[in-house]
């Protein structure tokens, strides 16, 4: 399913052979721990790494893994699409120059997001299958049954994922807030009420044994929720505050890059100054 979706969406002139690996097998030695890479005109995708990074990103483990698979797959095709633009960059410059590395990766990520949006315009669930093949087989082999999991944060994550699975949802309330770029915890608490007020009609609702309602949404609901929030003056104020914080963070990164260049260091950015609201 993933391979067919990649080839259907990416223009034919950017098509390259794709090799799927689990745990780094058959991948170039220097990329065995990465999620994916392009080497000698071949795209390698590491299913195990993608499952590891994607399973805890969203309320639904399957939705998170599938979204990560799409992101990484299209990201590597994005490198193929932008290789002519960065043809003069050597491997040494790519590895050692932080600014060059960041710009190359950013261009590939833009291509990936554009292709994912193209899928989203056709299917609100991003064509997420019910079964992820070898990833699900191995994941379920090592997971305890839900009734045997001890109470705690891990149990809560498993229970949330189970609720998504039986309702067909993909995103929880906090996931929606994060995808609307409201990352500060205090601001997310303010926006939770807005989301419930304007988007409950789009939600997949699960009522637990205690009578509590749990709401879940799919990827296709995000543009509709964002459009409805545009009419709220409070949300507009929160978004402006978030943009000011991001701009301040970007200035911190520029200053750190200048410091790295003056001191002769080639490492990446240091730790940015935290926002008072975080």
Phi, psi and omega in degrees: 000313182297314183297317180296319180295319178299313183288331179288327186269318182288134177304147187299330182292344179258005182293136176222156175298142180241129176246122178267131180238155173234110180085014176094000178294142179068005177265157175305143188303321183285352181241017186297332182263358182274166179282333180186165179198165172242122183218123179055041177076010180240137178263126178249133178234125182264102184297324182294316180293321179295321178294322181294316183282334185269340191289338182249013183278328184227173183299319178268121179298317181296318179297320179294317180294316180296318178297321178292322177299315178296316182299311182293316180299311179290330177297317179292322173294331175296325175296322177294319181293331183253009184295328179293325180294325184250030185296327183280355182275127178277166179297325180294317178296320180298320183280327189259333182266113186296316183296318179296315179301317182294319181291321178296314180294325180294319178296319178295323180291325177297317177298318181297315181295324178295319179291323178294322177296327177296319176294319183298329179291341180261328184213123184292342180260009182058031180055036181293124179281164177283340183224132185258027174066227186298330179298315179290323180300311183287323180297316181288333179296326184262357180267142174283151171302146186302323182290343180261356182284129178293151182295142181156191183295323180294321178296320179297319178296316179296319181294320178296319179295322178296319179296321176298319183296318184279340178263344184085010178276166180231332186233137174272182180299316180292326177297319178298317180298318179296318181288344172269012175066031171255093189260341178289134185299318182295320181289326177298321179297325179290325186275344179304316180297322178298315183296315178299324185290322189252349187234008180295334180288343179266348190281153168265120190255133173242127178256119183279182184294339179270002179087007179276141181263132178242123186257139178224148181234171176246170184300324181293344179281339186299313179299325180292317179296317179298321179294320179290326180289339181301330182282354182267124180291327180293319179295322178298321178294317179297321180293322178295320177297321179294320178295321177296320178295318179295320178296320177296320179294322179296320178296323177298318180295321179298316179296321179293323177295320178296321178296319178299319181292319181291326181273357177080012179272150179247007179289171180281196183295153174273197182279123179288155177290131185287147175287143179300335183278352183272000000 
